Amino acid sequence: MARIKKGDLVQVISGRSQARGGDRGKQGKVIEVQVEKNRVIVEGINFVTKHVRVGQTQRGTKTGGIETMEAPIHLSNVALIDPESKKPTRVGFREEVVTKDGVSKTVRVRYAKKSGKDL
């Protein structure tokens, strides 16, 4: 089961600090999860410039130039944000019994673990 999913709020926990032009400490929403590569794309983080070749669309307008876009980050470099404390936390799983239409089913559910400082 995935620890980080699309739409989660995450924080960058490694890399260059913001004072040196990096993204460590920044928070953003997950746009895409690349499961086979163990990477995530986070909104507003890890911007790269991409040079796009000039072309024409069906209507005749020209496209191309220099674009900035988010690049993927490895899963180990981001941490999920706890919705209560708004701090980075680890993710755990627990099994809960869900009853629907008289049928009970065991489902694994994600939850944010508490860090030692918060207790």
C-alpha positions as CSV (number, residue, x, y, z in Angstrom):
1,M,0.0,0.0,0.0
2,A,1.3,3.5,-0.9
3,R,2.6,5.7,1.9
4,I,2.2,8.9,-0.2
5,K,-0.7,9.4,-2.6
6,K,-1.8,12.0,-5.1
7,G,-3.2,15.0,-3.3
8,D,-1.2,14.5,0.0
9,L,0.6,17.5,1.6
10,V,4.3,16.7,1.8
11,Q,7.5,18.5,2.9
12,V,11.0,18.1,1.4
13,I,13.3,16.8,4.1
14,S,16.6,16.6,2.3
15,G,18.7,18.4,-0.3
16,R,20.0,22.0,-0.4
17,S,18.6,24.5,2.1
18,Q,16.4,27.4,0.9
19,A,19.2,29.8,1.8
20,R,21.4,28.1,-0.8
21,G,18.7,28.0,-3.5
22,G,17.3,24.6,-2.7
23,D,13.9,23.3,-1.7
24,R,14.5,21.7,1.8
25,G,11.7,22.7,4.2
26,K,9.2,23.6,1.5
27,Q,5.7,22.1,1.5
28,G,3.5,21.3,-1.4
29,K,0.7,19.1,-2.7
30,V,1.6,15.9,-4.6
31,I,0.6,16.2,-8.3
32,E,1.7,12.7,-9.5
33,V,3.2,9.5,-8.0
34,Q,5.5,7.5,-10.3
35,V,5.3,4.1,-8.5
36,E,7.7,2.2,-10.8
37,K,10.4,4.9,-10.4
38,N,9.7,5.6,-6.6
39,R,9.3,9.3,-7.4
40,V,6.7,12.0,-6.8
41,I,6.0,15.3,-8.5
42,V,5.2,18.1,-6.0
43,E,3.5,21.3,-6.8
44,G,5.9,24.3,-6.7
45,I,9.0,22.3,-5.8
46,N,12.1,21.2,-7.8
47,F,11.5,23.5,-10.8
48,V,13.6,22.9,-13.9
49,T,13.8,24.7,-17.3
50,K,12.9,22.8,-20.4
51,H,13.6,23.9,-23.9
52,V,10.8,23.1,-26.2
53,R,11.3,23.0,-30.0
54,V,9.3,25.5,-32.1
55,G,6.4,23.9,-33.8
56,Q,3.0,24.7,-35.2
57,T,-0.5,23.7,-34.0
58,Q,-3.4,23.0,-36.3
59,R,-4.5,26.6,-36.2
60,G,-1.1,27.9,-37.2
61,T,0.1,29.4,-33.9
62,K,3.7,28.8,-33.0
63,T,4.6,26.9,-29.9
64,G,8.0,26.4,-28.2
65,G,10.5,28.3,-26.1
66,I,11.7,27.9,-22.6
67,E,9.2,26.5,-20.1
68,T,9.6,25.9,-16.3
69,M,8.1,22.7,-14.9
70,E,8.3,20.5,-11.8
71,A,10.7,17.6,-11.9
72,P,10.2,14.3,-9.9
73,I,11.7,13.9,-6.4
74,H,12.6,10.6,-4.9
75,L,10.1,9.3,-2.3
76,S,12.8,9.1,0.4
77,N,13.3,12.9,0.2
78,V,9.8,13.8,1.2
79,A,7.7,13.3,4.3
80,L,4.0,13.3,4.8
81,I,2.6,16.3,6.8
82,D,0.5,15.4,9.9
83,P,-2.9,17.2,9.4
84,E,-3.1,18.0,13.2
85,S,0.4,19.3,14.0
86,K,1.3,20.5,10.5
87,K,4.8,18.8,10.9
88,P,6.5,16.1,8.9
89,T,5.7,12.6,10.2
90,R,6.0,8.9,9.5
91,V,3.1,6.9,8.0
92,G,1.7,3.8,9.6
93,F,-1.1,1.3,8.7
94,R,-3.8,-0.3,10.8
95,E,-6.6,-2.6,10.0
96,E,-10.1,-1.5,10.6
97,V,-13.4,-3.4,10.2
98,V,-15.8,-1.6,7.9
99,T,-19.5,-2.7,7.8
100,K,-21.5,-1.9,4.7
101,D,-24.9,-3.3,3.9
102,G,-24.5,-5.9,6.6
103,V,-21.2,-7.2,5.2
104,S,-18.1,-6.6,7.4
105,K,-14.7,-6.2,5.6
106,T,-11.2,-5.7,7.0
107,V,-9.5,-2.7,5.3
108,R,-5.9,-1.3,5.8
109,V,-6.0,2.4,6.6
110,R,-3.1,5.0,6.6
111,Y,-2.5,7.1,9.7
112,A,0.1,9.7,10.7
113,K,2.4,8.4,13.5
114,K,3.2,10.7,16.4
115,S,6.8,11.7,16.8
116,G,8.6,11.4,20.1
117,K,8.6,15.2,20.7
118,D,4.9,15.5,20.3
119,L,3.9,13.1,23.1
